[in-house]
Amino acid sequence: DEVVESPTKRALPAGEVHAADRPVTGSELRQLLQLHASEMKEAWRTFESRLDKAEHAQQKQVGEIASLSGRVKINEKDIRDVKKQQETLQPKLDSLTEDVRNLKVQLDEVKNQPIPGARGGDPAQALARQGGGAGDSAVPVTDNHPGTNSGGDVLSEEDQRTLIMEGWLQDTRRAMIETEADIVFKLPELEGLFDVDKIAVFGPRRSVGMVKFVVRNGETIGQMRERMWKVIRTVSQAKLMFPSTKNMGEEKQVWMSFMKTRTARTRTALISMVRRVTIGLAMDAKDEGGGVVHMEHTQMSAYDMDWSAGTIWCGVHKIASATHRGPKDAEVITMHGGWVNLDAVGQ
């Protein structure tokens, strides 16, 4: 029988062999592999270049993210510090606002208080009724001669011959003031200058006392006032401090001054109160370590005081004034005695 061959083994008829179907030689196979390898290498180089660029960009982004993270942490810390300071200062500002309002009420009471007439009385009786006044040492003046005083701006003859001695804390007992005043009376430099040997204190508790002078025989009013000026200068140069203030940790220098009119006293009380409150705020404003942030503002020398105009400055900031115009672009409280710039106080 005739053997039937498989179609795969059977040779194609002549003329039917295609070029694509003919067997691949070893040389052709090597060329194909080399071409494929070359394409693979080129593709890998392209991929590797793109990968390097991506890694470089990633490293750059990591650095930027780290830098941004550091700045964010610093900003967060600054924000926390600002919030902490704000929380610390806000009660102080509220307290300052309340103090200013209370001062306004007290000054209004002083303004509306009737002036004593011919019934006499002591120049410090108004102080006794006021309870010590509104400022550091507010001493309202009175006039014992009706018809000669216009709104408390004219001093009586007796007031003009009276000096105010200050340097005690508020609500100091009268006995303590009378005892400690002897320190001034017994100064050798002041021997023979006083006309009294005891200070006058009106009321059970005060922060000031009065020393009266008289025109001696053969002495003119000018010579008497010269004695008064010498007392003022000597006490100022002595830089005395009463023991009671040292014991309380609030040392105050002793000083003496002429009695002032009600207007002058109102101006003095305003800036004295503002300085005292501002120093208190500066002492309470502390950093995380417990240190005072603005130590220089806790010193009285940091404040410029114009007593006659009732104006106080701290550096470039005008804090309060009884005669100058108030700033328009700041938070200002206006009162009978003047105005207070709360923004400047807070700084």
Residue frames relative to the residue before (quaternion, step in Angstrom):
aa qw qx qy qz dx dy dz
D 1.0000 0.0000 0.0000 0.0000 0.00 0.00 0.00
E 0.5115 -0.6441 0.4782 0.3079 3.45 -1.16 0.69
V 0.3730 -0.7336 0.5310 0.2020 3.63 -0.84 1.10
V 0.2743 -0.7614 0.5700 0.1421 3.50 -0.82 1.12
E 0.2851 -0.7820 0.5343 0.1473 3.64 -0.60 1.12
S 0.5636 -0.5864 0.4664 0.3480 3.53 -1.23 0.59
P 0.5632 -0.6159 0.4202 0.3564 3.61 -1.03 0.71
T 0.6488 0.5227 -0.3417 0.4348 3.58 1.07 -0.59
K 0.7050 0.4396 -0.2588 0.4928 3.56 1.13 -0.55
R 0.5882 0.5983 -0.3734 0.3957 3.48 1.17 -0.48
A 0.4470 -0.6939 0.5016 0.2593 3.55 -0.85 0.96
L 0.4829 -0.6606 0.4939 0.2941 3.48 -1.07 0.84
P 0.5638 -0.5829 0.4475 0.3769 3.52 -1.09 0.55
A 0.6374 -0.5327 0.4014 0.3859 3.50 -1.19 0.50
G 0.7845 0.2981 -0.2496 0.4832 3.56 -0.98 0.87
E 0.6708 0.4938 -0.3163 0.4541 3.58 1.22 -0.06
V 0.5013 0.6427 -0.4345 0.3831 3.69 1.21 0.06
H 0.2158 -0.7839 0.5738 0.0982 3.59 -0.77 1.16
A 0.5953 -0.5956 0.4043 0.3569 3.60 -1.16 0.64
A 0.6717 0.5051 -0.3077 0.4460 3.56 1.04 -0.77
D 0.7131 0.4599 -0.2526 0.4650 3.55 1.18 -0.48
R 0.5210 0.6445 -0.4289 0.3596 3.53 1.20 -0.11
P 0.6340 -0.5568 0.3706 0.3883 3.63 -1.05 0.55
V 0.4124 -0.6945 0.5398 0.2371 3.58 -1.19 0.79
T 0.3604 -0.7358 0.5341 0.2085 3.49 -0.88 0.94
G 0.6689 -0.5057 0.3651 0.4045 3.55 -1.25 0.31
S 0.6346 0.5376 -0.3311 0.4456 3.59 1.03 -0.75
E 0.6639 0.4936 -0.3030 0.4731 3.54 0.98 -0.84
L 0.6360 0.5333 -0.3314 0.4486 3.53 1.01 -0.79
R 0.6373 0.5176 -0.3244 0.4698 3.59 1.03 -0.78
Q 0.6423 0.5235 -0.3266 0.4547 3.60 0.95 -0.80
L 0.6479 0.5192 -0.3170 0.4585 3.55 1.01 -0.87
L 0.6688 0.4962 -0.2993 0.4657 3.53 0.97 -0.89
Q 0.6444 0.5141 -0.3259 0.4628 3.60 0.98 -0.78
L 0.6433 0.5169 -0.3175 0.4671 3.58 0.99 -0.81
H 0.6620 0.5037 -0.3030 0.4649 3.54 0.97 -0.90
A 0.6487 0.5145 -0.3118 0.4662 3.57 1.02 -0.87
S 0.6336 0.5296 -0.3256 0.4605 3.58 1.02 -0.81
E 0.6606 0.4959 -0.3091 0.4713 3.59 0.96 -0.84
M 0.6379 0.5286 -0.3206 0.4592 3.56 1.04 -0.81
K 0.6544 0.5077 -0.3138 0.4643 3.59 0.96 -0.86
E 0.6565 0.5102 -0.3155 0.4574 3.58 0.91 -0.84
A 0.6485 0.5076 -0.3079 0.4764 3.54 1.01 -0.87
W 0.6582 0.5106 -0.3134 0.4558 3.61 0.98 -0.80
R 0.6319 0.5220 -0.3364 0.4637 3.57 1.05 -0.81
T 0.6418 0.5115 -0.3261 0.4691 3.58 0.98 -0.79
F 0.6656 0.5003 -0.2966 0.4677 3.56 0.94 -0.91
E 0.6537 0.5200 -0.3110 0.4534 3.57 1.00 -0.88
S 0.6348 0.5226 -0.3272 0.4657 3.59 1.03 -0.79
R 0.6677 0.4859 -0.3050 0.4744 3.57 0.92 -0.87
L 0.6351 0.5308 -0.3243 0.4580 3.56 1.08 -0.77
D 0.6324 0.5265 -0.3279 0.4641 3.61 1.01 -0.79
K 0.6544 0.5064 -0.3122 0.4668 3.53 0.98 -0.89
A 0.6500 0.5140 -0.3189 0.4599 3.58 0.97 -0.81
E 0.6547 0.5056 -0.3142 0.4659 3.58 0.98 -0.84
H 0.6412 0.5193 -0.3227 0.4637 3.59 1.00 -0.82
A 0.6565 0.5005 -0.3078 0.4731 3.57 0.97 -0.89
Q 0.6464 0.5207 -0.3220 0.4554 3.57 1.02 -0.79
Q 0.6454 0.5123 -0.3210 0.4669 3.57 0.97 -0.82
K 0.6404 0.5188 -0.3197 0.4674 3.57 1.02 -0.81
Q 0.6586 0.5011 -0.3073 0.4698 3.56 1.00 -0.84
V 0.6143 0.5456 -0.3503 0.4497 3.58 1.04 -0.71
G 0.6549 0.5049 -0.3059 0.4718 3.57 0.99 -0.85
E 0.6606 0.5018 -0.3069 0.4664 3.56 0.95 -0.87
I 0.6451 0.5145 -0.3210 0.4648 3.57 0.99 -0.83
A 0.6446 0.5132 -0.3244 0.4646 3.59 0.99 -0.81
S 0.6530 0.5028 -0.3101 0.4740 3.58 1.00 -0.86
L 0.6528 0.5093 -0.3072 0.4691 3.57 0.98 -0.88
S 0.6355 0.5320 -0.3266 0.4544 3.56 1.02 -0.82
G 0.6455 0.5170 -0.3189 0.4629 3.56 1.01 -0.81
R 0.6661 0.4949 -0.3079 0.4654 3.59 0.94 -0.85
V 0.6284 0.5337 -0.3333 0.4575 3.56 1.05 -0.79
K 0.6479 0.5154 -0.3209 0.4601 3.58 0.99 -0.84
I 0.6440 0.5133 -0.3194 0.4688 3.58 1.01 -0.84
N 0.6601 0.5032 -0.3077 0.4651 3.57 0.95 -0.88
E 0.6383 0.5198 -0.3294 0.4625 3.57 0.99 -0.82
K 0.6473 0.5132 -0.3198 0.4641 3.58 1.00 -0.82
D 0.6509 0.5099 -0.3167 0.4648 3.57 0.98 -0.88
I 0.6442 0.5196 -0.3223 0.4596 3.57 0.99 -0.82
R 0.6431 0.5146 -0.3248 0.4650 3.57 1.00 -0.82
D 0.6507 0.5139 -0.3174 0.4602 3.57 1.00 -0.86
V 0.6500 0.5140 -0.3168 0.4615 3.57 0.97 -0.87
K 0.6573 0.5002 -0.3125 0.4691 3.57 0.94 -0.87
K 0.6469 0.5202 -0.3228 0.4546 3.56 1.00 -0.83
Q 0.6632 0.4884 -0.3061 0.4774 3.58 0.95 -0.87
Q 0.6345 0.5288 -0.3307 0.4564 3.55 1.03 -0.78
E 0.6536 0.5018 -0.3124 0.4726 3.57 0.98 -0.83
T 0.6627 0.4986 -0.3076 0.4664 3.57 1.09 -0.72
L 0.7320 0.4427 -0.2422 0.4577 3.58 0.92 -0.90
Q 0.5648 0.6357 -0.3973 0.3450 3.59 1.06 -0.61
P 0.6638 0.4713 -0.3332 0.4756 3.65 0.85 -0.78
K 0.6328 0.5318 -0.3357 0.4517 3.58 1.06 -0.71
L 0.6510 0.4984 -0.3161 0.4773 3.57 1.01 -0.81
D 0.6264 0.5197 -0.3359 0.4740 3.56 1.05 -0.74
S 0.6473 0.5113 -0.3130 0.4708 3.55 1.02 -0.83
L 0.6303 0.5265 -0.3293 0.4660 3.58 1.03 -0.81
T 0.6442 0.5208 -0.3228 0.4577 3.56 0.94 -0.87
E 0.6619 0.4985 -0.3045 0.4697 3.56 0.97 -0.86
D 0.6369 0.5248 -0.3307 0.4579 3.60 1.00 -0.81
V 0.6528 0.5103 -0.3158 0.4624 3.55 0.97 -0.87
R 0.6476 0.5084 -0.3248 0.4655 3.58 0.99 -0.79
N 0.6469 0.5097 -0.3222 0.4668 3.56 0.98 -0.82
L 0.6306 0.5287 -0.3329 0.4604 3.56 1.03 -0.79
K 0.6311 0.5338 -0.3340 0.4530 3.55 1.01 -0.81
V 0.6500 0.5117 -0.3192 0.4624 3.55 0.97 -0.86
Q 0.6695 0.5001 -0.3027 0.4583 3.59 0.93 -0.90
L 0.6558 0.5018 -0.3190 0.4652 3.58 0.98 -0.81
D 0.6260 0.5225 -0.3387 0.4695 3.56 1.06 -0.71
E 0.6324 0.5244 -0.3340 0.4621 3.57 1.06 -0.75
V 0.6373 0.5171 -0.3227 0.4714 3.57 1.02 -0.81
K 0.6583 0.5232 -0.3111 0.4430 3.56 0.96 -0.87
N 0.7484 0.4144 -0.2150 0.4712 3.55 0.94 -0.92
Q 0.5086 0.6602 -0.4289 0.3486 3.61 1.21 -0.15
P 0.4527 -0.6845 0.4866 0.2996 3.64 -0.83 0.86
I 0.4417 -0.6938 0.5117 0.2483 3.52 -1.11 0.78
P 0.5051 -0.6597 0.4499 0.3276 3.62 -0.81 0.89
G 0.3185 -0.7728 0.5233 0.1657 3.56 -1.03 0.80
A 0.8422 -0.2254 0.1487 0.4666 3.51 -1.13 -0.69
R 0.4846 0.6660 -0.4517 0.3429 3.57 1.22 -0.02
G 0.5252 -0.6566 0.4016 0.3630 3.57 1.26 0.02
G 0.2630 0.7583 -0.5730 0.1658 3.55 -0.88 -0.94
D 0.5192 -0.6453 0.4655 0.3120 3.51 -1.25 0.38
P 0.5989 -0.5787 0.4031 0.3794 3.62 -1.09 0.56
A 0.7017 0.4560 -0.2859 0.4668 3.62 1.10 -0.41
Q 0.3990 0.7182 -0.4937 0.2849 3.61 1.19 0.15
A 0.6096 0.5383 -0.3561 0.4603 3.56 1.06 -0.66
L 0.6223 0.5340 -0.3324 0.4659 3.56 1.06 -0.76
A 0.6384 0.5249 -0.3316 0.4549 3.59 0.98 -0.80
R 0.6801 0.4732 -0.2972 0.4746 3.58 0.98 -0.80
Q 0.6777 0.4957 -0.2947 0.4562 3.58 1.05 -0.67
G 0.4149 -0.7206 0.4731 0.2911 3.60 1.09 -0.43
G 0.7921 -0.3331 0.1734 0.4811 3.56 0.99 0.70
G 0.5202 -0.6678 0.4206 0.3264 3.60 1.16 -0.12
A 0.5963 -0.6180 0.4095 0.3078 3.53 -1.35 0.11
G 0.7364 0.4257 -0.2514 0.4619 3.56 1.02 -0.59
D 0.7750 -0.2718 0.2388 0.5182 3.52 -1.25 -0.49
S 0.7971 -0.0570 0.0715 0.5969 3.57 0.98 -0.81
A 0.0604 0.8415 -0.5330 0.0648 3.54 0.78 1.06
V 0.0157 0.7890 -0.6116 0.0560 3.58 -0.67 1.12
P 0.2342 -0.7858 0.5537 0.1454 3.62 -0.12 1.19
V 0.3002 -0.7532 0.5579 0.1769 3.56 -0.99 0.79
T 0.1781 -0.7701 0.6046 0.0983 3.51 -1.16 0.61
D 0.2935 -0.7274 0.5891 0.1941 3.51 -1.29 0.22
N 0.3101 -0.7822 0.5157 0.1614 3.56 -0.66 1.11
H 0.6811 0.4533 -0.2831 0.5004 3.59 1.23 -0.06
P 0.2945 -0.7801 0.5198 0.1858 3.61 -0.24 1.16
G 0.7662 0.3496 -0.2767 0.4628 3.47 -1.12 0.80
T 0.6983 0.4368 -0.2896 0.4875 3.61 1.17 -0.22
N 0.6784 0.4534 -0.2872 0.5017 3.58 1.25 -0.19
S 0.1147 -0.7869 0.6051 0.0381 3.55 -0.81 1.01
G 0.8413 -0.1354 0.0577 0.5201 3.56 -0.16 1.29
G 0.6518 -0.5387 0.3362 0.4147 3.61 1.09 0.49
D 0.5480 0.6370 -0.3917 0.3749 3.62 1.20 0.26
V 0.6871 0.3962 -0.2863 0.5376 3.61 1.24 0.16
L 0.3079 -0.7603 0.5478 0.1648 3.57 -0.82 1.02
S 0.4584 -0.6507 0.5252 0.3010 3.54 -1.09 0.69
E 0.6754 -0.4791 0.3563 0.4329 3.57 -1.26 0.24
E 0.6460 0.5215 -0.3212 0.4555 3.58 1.00 -0.80
D 0.6405 0.5178 -0.3212 0.4674 3.58 1.02 -0.82
Q 0.6558 0.5206 -0.3128 0.4484 3.57 1.01 -0.77
R 0.7062 0.4125 -0.2543 0.5161 3.58 1.24 -0.39
T 0.6085 0.5480 -0.3364 0.4650 3.59 1.25 0.44
L 0.1822 -0.7565 0.6201 0.0999 3.54 -1.05 0.87
I 0.3350 -0.7142 0.5824 0.1961 3.54 -1.18 0.71
M 0.1657 -0.7631 0.6172 0.0964 3.58 -0.90 0.96
E 0.0245 -0.8139 0.5787 -0.0447 3.57 -0.70 1.13
G 0.4081 0.7097 -0.5172 0.2496 3.53 -1.29 0.33
W 0.5969 0.5373 -0.3686 0.4681 3.57 1.29 0.12
L 0.5523 -0.5814 0.4776 0.3590 3.54 -1.29 0.33
Q 0.6445 -0.5047 0.3933 0.4186 3.54 -1.26 0.33
D 0.8466 0.1662 -0.1441 0.4846 3.57 -1.17 0.74
T 0.2887 0.7335 -0.5534 0.2690 3.59 0.97 0.83
R 0.5324 -0.6495 0.4381 0.3206 3.58 -0.95 0.87
R 0.5916 -0.5979 0.4122 0.3502 3.52 -1.10 0.75
A 0.6385 0.5320 -0.3366 0.4427 3.59 0.95 -0.81
M 0.6397 0.5154 -0.3283 0.4662 3.59 1.02 -0.76
I 0.6513 0.5116 -0.3205 0.4596 3.60 0.94 -0.85
E 0.6697 0.5010 -0.3054 0.4552 3.58 0.89 -0.91
T 0.6656 0.5029 -0.3088 0.4569 3.59 1.03 -0.77
E 0.7310 0.4399 -0.2510 0.4573 3.57 0.79 -1.02
A 0.5589 0.6069 -0.3942 0.4049 3.62 1.15 -0.43
D 0.5457 0.6201 -0.4031 0.3939 3.59 1.19 -0.45
I 0.5312 0.6234 -0.4130 0.3984 3.59 1.17 -0.46
V 0.6854 0.4603 -0.2698 0.4955 3.56 1.04 -0.84
F 0.6699 0.5183 -0.3120 0.4304 3.59 0.85 -0.92
K 0.7321 0.4342 -0.2340 0.4698 3.58 1.10 -0.70
L 0.3735 0.7094 -0.5135 0.3060 3.61 1.19 0.27
P 0.4865 -0.6824 0.4513 0.3065 3.63 -0.75 0.95
E 0.6434 0.5460 -0.3327 0.4209 3.57 1.03 -0.74
L 0.7210 0.4323 -0.2394 0.4858 3.60 1.20 -0.49
E 0.3608 0.7534 -0.4869 0.2551 3.57 1.23 0.17
G 0.8252 0.2088 -0.1807 0.4927 3.54 -0.85 1.02
L 0.5988 0.5850 -0.3679 0.4049 3.61 1.20 -0.02
F 0.6765 0.4813 -0.2990 0.4704 3.60 1.12 -0.56
D 0.3367 -0.7169 0.5742 0.2071 3.54 -1.27 0.53
V 0.7251 0.2728 -0.2025 0.5990 3.59 1.31 -0.10
D 0.3285 -0.7486 0.5390 0.2029 3.56 -1.22 0.39
K 0.7356 0.3162 -0.2094 0.5612 3.57 1.27 0.26
I 0.4515 -0.6887 0.5006 0.2670 3.52 -1.02 0.82
A 0.3593 -0.7181 0.5543 0.2191 3.58 -1.13 0.64
V 0.0023 -0.7862 0.6158 -0.0527 3.56 -0.74 1.14
F 0.1440 -0.8072 0.5709 0.0425 3.58 -0.67 1.08
G 0.7454 0.2931 -0.2579 0.5403 3.54 -0.40 1.25
P 0.6029 -0.6033 0.3841 0.3535 3.61 -1.15 0.53
R 0.7979 0.1071 -0.0411 0.5918 3.59 1.08 -0.66
R 0.1106 0.7841 -0.5999 0.1142 3.56 -0.86 0.99
S 0.3600 -0.6986 0.5571 0.2682 3.53 -1.32 -0.10
V 0.7484 0.2765 -0.1714 0.5780 3.59 1.33 -0.03
G 0.1358 -0.7551 0.6293 0.1235 3.50 -1.37 0.18
M 0.3793 -0.7310 0.5282 0.2068 3.57 -1.28 0.26
V 0.1439 -0.7607 0.6298 0.0636 3.53 -1.13 0.81
K 0.1959 -0.8156 0.5389 0.0778 3.55 -0.51 1.20
F 0.1875 -0.7589 0.6161 0.0961 3.56 -1.19 0.70
V 0.1602 -0.7613 0.6193 0.1058 3.53 -1.27 0.44
V 0.5057 -0.6139 0.5034 0.3376 3.53 -1.26 0.43
R 0.3116 -0.7793 0.5198 0.1594 3.58 -0.53 1.18
N 0.6636 -0.4899 0.3800 0.4185 3.55 -1.31 0.33
G 0.8235 0.1777 -0.1624 0.5138 3.53 -0.85 0.99
E 0.6177 0.5295 -0.3374 0.4735 3.61 1.28 0.18
T 0.3539 -0.7171 0.5588 0.2196 3.55 -1.07 0.73
I 0.6586 -0.4874 0.3838 0.4259 3.56 -1.29 0.22
G 0.6326 0.5404 -0.3313 0.4451 3.57 1.04 -0.76
Q 0.6597 0.4960 -0.3102 0.4718 3.57 1.00 -0.78
M 0.6182 0.5309 -0.3441 0.4664 3.57 1.08 -0.70
R 0.6724 0.4862 -0.3005 0.4703 3.59 0.91 -0.87
E 0.5946 0.5485 -0.3680 0.4585 3.58 1.12 -0.56
R 0.6191 0.5195 -0.3418 0.4796 3.59 1.08 -0.73
M 0.6486 0.5191 -0.3197 0.4557 3.57 0.97 -0.83
W 0.6501 0.5085 -0.3142 0.4690 3.59 0.98 -0.82
K 0.6365 0.5262 -0.3336 0.4547 3.58 1.00 -0.76
V 0.6193 0.5287 -0.3366 0.4729 3.58 1.05 -0.74
I 0.6561 0.5170 -0.3123 0.4525 3.58 0.90 -0.92
R 0.6884 0.4809 -0.2871 0.4609 3.59 0.85 -0.97
T 0.6622 0.5155 -0.3150 0.4433 3.59 0.91 -0.87
V 0.6642 0.4911 -0.3063 0.4731 3.61 0.91 -0.88
S 0.6411 0.5207 -0.3304 0.4569 3.58 0.99 -0.76
Q 0.6922 0.4738 -0.2765 0.4690 3.60 0.93 -0.87
A 0.6236 0.5632 -0.3430 0.4199 3.59 1.11 -0.59
K 0.1723 -0.8235 0.5214 0.1423 3.62 1.20 -0.54
L 0.1704 0.8088 -0.5346 0.1761 3.54 0.80 1.07
M 0.0962 -0.7560 0.6422 0.0824 3.53 -1.32 0.43
F 0.4238 -0.7135 0.4966 0.2545 3.56 -0.86 0.93
P 0.5838 -0.6152 0.3984 0.3492 3.62 -0.97 0.78
S 0.6265 0.5656 -0.3543 0.4026 3.61 0.97 -0.76
T 0.6668 0.4797 -0.3159 0.4749 3.60 1.02 -0.68
K 0.6180 0.5345 -0.3495 0.4584 3.59 1.06 -0.66
N 0.6614 0.5194 -0.3078 0.4450 3.57 0.95 -0.85
M 0.7012 0.4464 -0.2608 0.4910 3.58 1.12 -0.63
G 0.5018 -0.6849 0.4079 0.3356 3.58 1.28 0.00
E 0.6559 0.4508 -0.3190 0.5146 3.60 1.23 0.32
E 0.0838 -0.8438 0.5296 0.0229 3.54 0.45 1.22
K 0.0199 -0.7826 0.6214 -0.0308 3.56 -0.88 1.03
Q 0.4257 -0.7119 0.4975 0.2538 3.54 -0.90 0.91
V 0.4543 -0.6719 0.5179 0.2719 3.55 -1.05 0.83
W 0.1479 0.7802 -0.6018 0.0850 3.55 -0.95 0.79
M 0.2480 -0.7576 0.5918 0.1197 3.51 -1.27 0.55
S 0.0027 -0.7976 0.6018 -0.0414 3.53 -1.13 0.67
F 0.5880 -0.5492 0.4544 0.3822 3.53 -1.31 0.31
M 0.5594 -0.5667 0.4718 0.3786 3.54 -1.21 0.45
K 0.2618 -0.7754 0.5603 0.1273 3.54 -1.08 0.78
T 0.5766 -0.5537 0.4633 0.3824 3.51 -1.29 0.35
R 0.6772 -0.4902 0.3441 0.4275 3.54 -1.26 0.30
T 0.6406 0.5228 -0.3371 0.4502 3.60 0.95 -0.77
A 0.6726 0.4846 -0.2985 0.4729 3.57 0.91 -0.92
R 0.6465 0.5178 -0.3230 0.4578 3.58 1.02 -0.78
T 0.6242 0.5385 -0.3375 0.4544 3.57 1.03 -0.76
R 0.6601 0.4957 -0.3075 0.4733 3.59 0.96 -0.85
T 0.6542 0.5114 -0.3103 0.4628 3.56 0.95 -0.86
A 0.6523 0.5208 -0.3151 0.4516 3.57 0.95 -0.88
L 0.6278 0.5553 -0.3397 0.4268 3.58 1.00 -0.80
I 0.7623 0.3790 -0.2315 0.4708 3.58 0.59 -1.09
S 0.5786 0.5617 -0.3838 0.4499 3.62 1.14 -0.47
M 0.6611 0.4993 -0.2997 0.4731 3.57 0.95 -0.91
V 0.6613 0.5112 -0.3129 0.4510 3.58 0.91 -0.92
R 0.6521 0.5031 -0.3245 0.4652 3.60 0.94 -0.80
R 0.6596 0.5137 -0.3163 0.4483 3.58 0.91 -0.88
V 0.6841 0.4747 -0.2909 0.4711 3.60 0.89 -0.90
T 0.6507 0.5202 -0.3225 0.4494 3.60 0.96 -0.82
I 0.6359 0.5066 -0.3301 0.4796 3.59 0.98 -0.77
G 0.6392 0.5236 -0.3265 0.4589 3.59 1.00 -0.75
L 0.6492 0.5047 -0.3150 0.4739 3.58 0.98 -0.80
A 0.6509 0.5184 -0.3178 0.4546 3.58 0.97 -0.85
M 0.6647 0.4971 -0.3067 0.4657 3.59 0.99 -0.74
D 0.6894 0.4750 -0.2802 0.4697 3.60 1.12 -0.60
A 0.6165 0.5383 -0.3539 0.4526 3.61 1.18 -0.38
K 0.0984 0.8197 -0.5477 0.1353 3.56 -0.22 1.32
D 0.4724 -0.6573 0.5065 0.2970 3.56 -1.24 0.52
E 0.7550 -0.3857 0.2637 0.4601 3.57 -1.33 -0.08
G 0.6796 0.4936 -0.2905 0.4584 3.57 1.10 -0.61
G 0.5668 -0.6200 0.3766 0.3907 3.56 1.27 -0.04
G 0.5343 0.6292 -0.4081 0.3900 3.58 1.26 0.09
V 0.5381 -0.6149 0.4670 0.3380 3.55 -1.15 0.63
V 0.4602 -0.7174 0.4548 0.2582 3.56 -0.75 1.08
H 0.7967 0.1319 -0.0465 0.5880 3.59 0.86 -0.96
M 0.1334 -0.8362 0.5292 0.0540 3.54 0.35 1.26
E 0.6356 0.5584 -0.3442 0.4071 3.59 1.01 -0.76
H 0.6647 0.5116 -0.3064 0.4501 3.58 1.16 -0.53
T 0.5812 0.5698 -0.3825 0.4372 3.59 1.26 0.04
Q 0.6217 0.5274 -0.3366 0.4712 3.58 1.30 -0.04
M 0.5258 -0.6456 0.4511 0.3213 3.58 -0.98 0.81
S 0.6060 0.5803 -0.3510 0.4157 3.58 1.15 -0.60
A 0.5822 0.5951 -0.3730 0.4096 3.60 1.22 -0.28
Y 0.7121 0.4323 -0.2368 0.5000 3.58 1.26 -0.30
D 0.2651 -0.7409 0.6007 0.1410 3.54 -0.98 0.96
M 0.1106 -0.8221 0.5584 0.0010 3.55 -0.64 1.18
D 0.1021 -0.7477 0.6539 0.0548 3.56 -0.82 1.03
W 0.2410 -0.8288 0.4882 0.1290 3.54 0.05 1.34
S 0.6655 0.5161 -0.3256 0.4299 3.59 0.92 -0.79
A 0.7373 0.3809 -0.2186 0.5133 3.59 1.03 -0.79
G 0.3813 -0.7406 0.4784 0.2779 3.60 1.23 -0.24
T 0.5073 0.6333 -0.4167 0.4098 3.57 0.96 0.90
I 0.0942 -0.7906 0.6047 0.0194 3.56 -1.06 0.85
W 0.1091 -0.7749 0.6214 0.0380 3.56 -1.06 0.90
C 0.0705 -0.7283 0.6740 0.1016 3.52 -1.35 0.38
G 0.7966 -0.0741 0.0026 0.6000 3.56 -0.17 1.27
V 0.7995 -0.2275 0.2010 0.5183 3.56 -0.81 -1.06
H 0.6161 0.5740 -0.3396 0.4192 3.58 1.25 -0.20
K 0.2433 -0.7207 0.6307 0.1535 3.54 -0.97 0.94
I 0.2612 -0.8298 0.4787 0.1185 3.55 -0.30 1.30
A 0.7973 -0.1112 0.1197 0.5811 3.57 0.88 -0.90
S 0.0219 0.7959 -0.6048 0.0164 3.53 -1.24 0.44
A 0.3399 -0.7286 0.5621 0.1941 3.52 -1.20 0.65
T 0.7767 0.3243 -0.1623 0.5149 3.60 1.21 -0.38
H 0.6637 0.4993 -0.3184 0.4570 3.63 1.07 -0.60
R 0.5721 -0.5764 0.4565 0.3635 3.53 -1.28 0.36
G 0.4423 -0.6991 0.4977 0.2607 3.55 -1.04 0.79
P 0.5679 -0.5991 0.4332 0.3616 3.61 -1.14 0.55
K 0.4275 -0.7202 0.4931 0.2354 3.56 -1.07 0.75
D 0.7410 0.4065 -0.2187 0.4877 3.60 1.10 -0.61
A 0.6468 0.4739 -0.3301 0.4981 3.61 1.04 0.68
E 0.5348 -0.5970 0.4835 0.3518 3.54 -1.29 0.36
V 0.0099 0.8221 -0.5610 0.0971 3.53 -0.40 1.31
I 0.2024 -0.7397 0.6292 0.1269 3.54 -1.08 0.83
T 0.1900 -0.7894 0.5784 0.0784 3.56 -0.74 1.09
M 0.0046 -0.7921 0.6094 -0.0327 3.53 -0.99 0.90
H 0.7298 -0.4134 0.2985 0.4555 3.55 -1.30 0.01
G 0.7338 0.4420 -0.2461 0.4534 3.58 0.94 -0.83
G 0.7577 -0.2681 0.2016 0.5598 3.62 1.18 -0.32
W 0.5046 -0.6239 0.4855 0.3471 3.58 -1.13 -0.62
V 0.2158 -0.7502 0.6141 0.1161 3.55 -1.30 0.52
N 0.3030 -0.7472 0.5707 0.1560 3.57 -0.86 1.05
L 0.2663 -0.8016 0.5150 0.1461 3.60 -0.20 1.25
D 0.5990 0.5586 -0.3681 0.4402 3.60 1.09 -0.61
A 0.6684 0.4867 -0.2996 0.4760 3.58 0.96 -0.85
V 0.6298 0.5253 -0.3378 0.4619 3.59 1.02 -0.74
G 0.6739 0.5123 -0.2966 0.4420 3.59 0.96 -0.86
Q 0.6562 0.5039 -0.3145 0.4653 3.57 1.16 -0.53
